[in-house]
Amino acid sequence: MIEWLALIIFFMAGMVIVYHHIGYPLALKLLTQGLENTLPNFYHRHYQITPLDHMLPSISLIIPAYNEAGTIQEKIRNIATLDYPDYKLKVILVCDGCTDGTAQLAKEALTEPECNHLNLTVVEKPENVGKVAVLNEAINLSRCSVVALSDVSSLLSNDSLLIVAAHLSNENTGVICGSYHFLQSLSVGEQAYWQYQRSIKTRESTLGATLGVHGAFYAFRRELFDLIPADTINDDFTLPIQITMKGYRCLYDPRIIAMELEQACNEMDFQRRKRIAAGNIQQAVRHAGLLHPKFGKIAFNFFSGKFLRPFMPLFLFMVLASSVFLSLSYSTFQIILFIQLGIYITTVFYICHRSQPDHKKLRVLFYLVSGHMAMAIGLINYLSGQTKGQWKRVTTET
């Protein structure tokens, strides 16, 4: 009887793991087969002032910053190249208790000839209050019809705001996000992961039900904004989902490119993934109401992607624990157990030595398994109350 229970646990947990990683992407592929992800045409200004400019919405581009001296000037130069009417774009840089001269460097960049046309305000906060507090205050004070949020370390394609305006001309669309890329990718595994994520977002968007965006860049209707709870960890999920729950679409457009400049080391990447993992469990619990059938495709996407993700370590542990028990009776499970232990021990070895395997396929496997280990630690940290909602840039958190 106990063996049957262990077999049931092994196969049920295994099926959930396979469904989340492989079954869900395949289901999305089948659901979107024959559907065209129609992207709206957008107004190509070519940096020329025309009578059509007045039809474009006013946009507040809000950029929270914490100790961004290394990239702030490149960010401002990048914003200066965006193709959008000057009088329609207001940029707000909020220096959240910066101690490295970020604000001064930003002001110096604004004096450069190619940047002095920007309507950019530098707000200096004496103490770090956290990203959520910064966003709540800045968005609440915005008077533009559209708000765009962007990280300092990401550069935007020059027609990003024009594409945003085209999407938001449809009254049913509430949020628009772009494609996240790396100037220098950390690893082959990371490249494979983001390619996988972009594929999923494209298909979710085809269904009109993208969930979550990347904080590197996204935009939304200002009138739909609700204050983000102060303890929120993953604000780039909570803010869009609050709008989605009002019945508006969140769409993904791969023509909008957000290019990440910074390359994190292995330790920083693991720490970042632990924090994101804690945010994943928070959002799964906080937004469990999205599982209600009334949300239709959104409920399906939320359950299959965002809701199951933080619980993957639990299912992996169930597979491991049941394998230990079953290996006492079945030689097949001895092999299965040996393979699992080998993968976990090898992953821990590379994490401790802050390195990665040499073989390409092993790097992909390492990135996946180490991500679940980070997820497990993030889950424990969140449940034990060790993870705070306050946001800081730099070496240990994101």
C-alpha positions in Angstrom: 0.0 0.0 0.0 2.8 2.4 0.9 4.6 1.5 -2.3 1.5 2.4 -4.3 1.3 5.7 -2.6 4.9 6.4 -3.3 4.3 5.5 -7.0 1.3 7.8 -7.2 3.3 10.7 -5.6 6.3 10.0 -8.0 4.2 10.0 -11.2 1.8 12.8 -10.2 4.6 15.1 -9.1 6.5 14.2 -12.2 3.5 14.9 -14.5 3.2 18.4 -12.9 6.9 19.1 -13.5 6.7 18.0 -17.1 3.5 19.9 -17.7 4.9 23.2 -16.4 8.1 23.0 -18.4 7.0 21.3 -21.6 3.2 20.7 -21.6 2.2 24.3 -21.1 4.4 25.7 -24.0 3.0 22.9 -26.2 -0.6 23.7 -25.1 0.0 27.4 -26.0 1.4 26.4 -29.4 -1.7 24.3 -30.1 -4.1 27.0 -28.9 -2.4 29.7 -31.0 -2.1 27.5 -34.1 -3.8 29.3 -37.0 -4.1 32.5 -34.9 -2.1 35.5 -36.1 -0.4 37.7 -33.6 -1.3 40.9 -35.4 0.8 43.8 -34.4 -0.6 47.3 -35.1 1.1 49.6 -37.5 2.6 52.6 -35.8 3.3 56.2 -36.8 6.8 56.5 -38.3 7.8 60.0 -37.5 11.5 59.8 -38.5 12.2 62.5 -36.0 10.1 65.0 -38.1 7.6 67.4 -36.5 4.2 66.8 -38.2 0.6 67.8 -37.6 -0.1 64.1 -36.6 2.1 64.6 -33.5 -0.9 66.1 -31.6 -2.7 62.7 -31.8 0.0 60.9 -29.8 -0.7 60.5 -26.1 1.4 62.3 -23.5 3.8 59.9 -21.8 5.6 60.1 -18.4 8.7 57.9 -18.5 9.6 57.1 -14.9 13.0 55.7 -14.1 13.7 54.6 -10.5 17.4 54.5 -9.7 19.6 53.3 -6.8 23.4 53.8 -7.3 23.4 53.7 -11.1 26.6 55.8 -11.7 27.9 53.3 -14.2 25.0 53.4 -16.6 22.9 56.6 -15.9 24.5 58.8 -18.6 24.1 56.1 -21.3 20.5 55.8 -20.3 19.9 59.5 -20.6 21.6 59.6 -24.0 19.4 56.6 -25.1 16.2 58.4 -24.0 17.4 61.5 -26.0 17.3 59.3 -29.2 13.7 58.1 -28.7 11.5 59.2 -31.6 8.7 61.0 -29.8 7.5 64.7 -29.7 9.5 66.6 -27.0 6.4 68.3 -25.7 4.6 64.9 -25.3 7.3 63.2 -23.3 8.1 64.0 -19.6 11.0 62.0 -18.1 11.3 61.6 -14.3 14.4 60.2 -12.8 14.0 59.3 -9.1 17.3 58.8 -7.3 16.3 56.7 -4.3 18.9 57.5 -1.7 21.8 57.2 -4.1 25.2 57.6 -2.6 27.4 57.3 -5.7 26.7 60.6 -7.5 24.0 59.2 -9.8 22.0 62.5 -9.7 25.0 64.7 -10.5 26.0 62.5 -13.4 22.5 62.6 -14.8 22.5 66.4 -14.6 25.8 66.5 -16.4 24.5 64.3 -19.2 21.5 66.8 -19.6 24.0 69.6 -20.6 25.3 67.6 -23.5 24.0 69.0 -26.9 22.2 65.8 -27.9 20.4 65.6 -24.5 19.5 69.2 -23.6 16.1 69.0 -25.5 14.8 66.5 -22.9 12.1 67.5 -20.5 13.8 65.5 -17.7 13.4 66.1 -13.9 15.8 64.6 -11.4 14.3 63.9 -8.1 16.7 63.2 -5.3 15.5 61.4 -2.2 17.8 61.7 0.9 17.1 58.1 2.0 16.3 54.8 0.2 12.6 54.2 0.5 12.3 51.3 -1.9 11.2 50.9 -5.5 7.5 50.3 -4.7 7.3 53.5 -2.7 9.1 55.4 -5.5 6.7 54.0 -8.1 3.5 54.7 -6.1 4.5 58.3 -5.5 5.8 59.1 -9.0 2.9 57.5 -10.8 0.4 59.0 -8.5 1.7 62.5 -9.3 1.9 61.9 -13.0 -0.6 63.9 -15.2 0.2 62.2 -18.5 -2.3 59.8 -20.0 0.3 57.0 -20.3 3.0 56.0 -17.9 6.1 54.1 -19.0 8.5 52.5 -16.5 12.1 51.6 -17.3 15.3 50.4 -15.6 18.4 52.5 -15.8 20.5 49.6 -17.0 18.4 48.9 -20.1 18.5 50.8 -23.4 15.3 51.1 -25.5 14.8 50.9 -29.2 14.1 54.3 -30.7 10.6 53.6 -31.8 9.5 52.1 -28.5 7.1 54.9 -27.4 5.5 55.1 -30.9 4.7 51.4 -30.7 3.3 51.9 -27.2 1.1 54.7 -28.5 -0.2 52.5 -31.4 -1.2 49.7 -29.0 -2.9 51.9 -26.5 -5.0 53.5 -29.2 -7.1 50.4 -28.7 -9.3 51.1 -25.7 -9.2 47.4 -24.7 -5.5 47.4 -24.2 -4.2 48.5 -20.8 -0.6 47.4 -20.7 2.1 46.9 -23.3 5.5 45.3 -22.7 8.6 44.7 -24.9 11.2 42.0 -25.4 14.1 41.7 -23.0 17.6 41.1 -24.4 21.2 41.1 -23.1 24.1 42.9 -24.6 26.3 40.3 -23.0 24.5 37.2 -21.9 25.7 35.6 -18.7 25.5 32.0 -20.0 24.2 29.7 -22.7 21.6 28.6 -20.1 20.4 32.1 -19.6 20.1 32.6 -23.4 18.0 29.5 -23.7 15.8 30.5 -20.7 15.0 34.0 -22.2 14.4 32.5 -25.6 11.9 30.1 -24.0 10.3 33.0 -22.1 10.0 35.2 -25.2 8.3 32.3 -27.0 5.8 31.9 -24.2 5.0 35.6 -24.0 4.5 35.8 -27.8 1.9 33.0 -27.6 0.2 34.4 -24.5 -0.1 37.7 -26.2 -1.6 36.0 -29.3 -4.3 34.8 -26.9 -4.6 38.3 -25.5 -3.6 37.2 -22.1 0.1 38.0 -21.3 0.9 37.7 -17.6 3.7 39.7 -16.1 6.2 41.9 -17.8 9.8 42.8 -17.3 10.7 45.9 -15.4 13.2 46.9 -18.1 10.4 48.5 -19.9 6.6 48.5 -20.0 3.8 51.1 -20.3 0.2 51.4 -19.2 -2.8 53.7 -19.0 -2.3 56.1 -16.1 -6.1 56.1 -15.3 -6.0 52.3 -14.6 -3.2 52.5 -12.0 -3.9 51.4 -8.4 -1.4 51.8 -5.6 1.0 48.8 -5.3 1.0 47.2 -1.8 4.0 48.4 0.1 5.4 44.9 0.7 5.3 43.8 -3.0 8.4 42.1 -4.2 7.7 41.6 -8.0 6.1 45.0 -8.8 6.4 44.3 -12.5 3.9 41.5 -12.1 1.5 43.1 -9.6 1.1 46.4 -11.3 0.1 44.9 -14.7 -2.0 42.2 -13.2 -4.1 44.8 -11.3 -4.9 46.3 -14.7 -5.6 42.9 -16.3 -8.0 42.0 -13.6 -10.1 45.1 -14.6 -10.7 43.5 -18.0 -7.9 45.1 -20.0 -5.4 43.3 -22.2 -1.7 43.1 -21.4 0.2 42.6 -24.7 3.7 41.8 -25.7 5.4 43.3 -28.8 8.8 41.9 -29.8 9.5 45.1 -31.8 10.0 46.9 -28.6 13.6 46.0 -27.5 15.0 46.6 -24.0 18.7 45.8 -24.1 20.3 45.0 -20.7 23.8 46.6 -20.4 25.0 45.0 -17.2 26.3 41.5 -16.9 25.9 39.9 -13.5 28.3 37.4 -12.1 27.1 33.9 -11.1 26.7 34.9 -7.5 24.7 38.0 -8.2 22.5 36.1 -10.6 21.8 33.4 -8.0 21.0 36.1 -5.4 18.7 37.8 -7.9 16.8 34.6 -8.7 16.3 33.9 -4.9 14.6 37.3 -4.6 12.5 36.8 -7.7 11.5 33.4 -6.3 10.2 34.9 -3.1 8.2 37.3 -5.3 6.8 34.4 -7.3 5.4 32.7 -4.2 4.0 36.1 -3.0 2.2 36.7 -6.2 0.9 33.2 -6.5 -0.7 33.5 -3.0 -1.8 37.1 -3.3 -3.4 36.7 -6.8 -4.8 33.2 -6.3 -8.2 34.7 -7.3 -7.0 34.7 -10.9 -7.5 30.9 -10.8 -11.3 31.5 -11.0 -12.8 30.1 -14.2 -14.4 33.6 -14.9 -10.9 34.8 -16.0 -10.8 32.1 -18.8 -7.5 32.2 -20.7 -5.9 34.3 -18.0 -6.8 31.7 -15.4 -5.3 29.0 -17.6 -2.1 31.0 -18.2 -1.7 32.0 -14.6 -2.1 28.4 -13.3 0.1 26.8 -15.9 2.9 29.4 -15.7 3.0 31.8 -12.7 1.1 29.8 -10.1 2.9 26.5 -10.5 6.4 28.0 -10.9 7.2 28.7 -7.2 6.0 25.3 -6.1 8.3 23.4 -8.5 10.9 22.8 -5.7 8.2 21.0 -3.7 7.3 18.8 -6.6 10.9 18.1 -7.3 11.4 17.1 -3.7 8.4 14.8 -3.9 9.9 13.1 -6.9 13.2 12.7 -5.0 11.7 11.5 -1.8 9.4 9.0 -3.5 12.4 7.8 -5.5 14.4 7.1 -2.3 11.6 4.9 -1.0 11.0 3.1 -4.3 14.7 2.5 -4.8 14.6 0.1 -1.9 12.3 -2.2 -3.9 12.9 -1.5 -7.6 16.3 -1.3 -9.4 14.8 1.1 -12.0 14.2 3.6 -9.3 17.8 3.1 -8.1 18.9 4.4 -11.5 16.4 7.3 -11.4 17.5 8.2 -7.9 21.2 8.1 -8.9 20.6 10.4 -11.8 18.7 12.9 -9.6 21.4 12.9 -6.9 24.1 13.3 -9.5 22.4 16.3 -11.1 21.8 18.0 -7.7 25.3 17.3 -6.3 26.9 18.6 -9.5 24.8 21.8 -9.5 25.7 22.5 -5.9 29.3 21.9 -6.7 29.2 24.5 -9.5 27.3 27.0 -7.4 29.8 26.7 -4.5 32.7 27.2 -6.9 30.9 30.1 -8.7 31.4 28.5 -12.1 29.5 26.6 -14.8 29.9 23.4 -16.8 31.8 23.5 -20.0 29.4 21.6 -22.2 26.6 23.7 -23.7 23.7 21.3 -22.9 25.0 20.9 -19.4 25.0 24.7 -18.9 21.3 24.8 -19.9 20.6 22.0 -17.4 22.7 23.8 -14.7 20.8 27.0 -15.3 17.4 25.3 -14.9 18.3 23.2 -11.8 20.1 26.1 -10.1 17.1 28.2 -10.7 14.9 25.7 -8.9 17.4 25.6 -6.0 17.2 29.4 -5.8 13.4 29.1 -6.0 13.5 26.7 -3.0 15.7 29.1 -0.9 13.4 32.0 -2.0 10.4 30.0 -0.9 11.9 29.3 2.5 13.0 32.9 2.9 9.5 34.3 2.1 7.7 31.8 4.3 10.1 32.6 7.2 9.6 36.4 6.7 13.2 37.0 5.7 12.4 38.7 2.4 11.4 42.3 2.4 9.5 44.2 -0.2 12.1 47.1 -0.3 14.0 47.3 -3.5 17.7 48.1 -3.8 19.9 47.9 -6.9 23.4 46.4 -6.7 25.1 43.3 -5.7 22.8 41.2 -3.6 19.3 42.1 -4.7 17.4 43.2 -7.6 
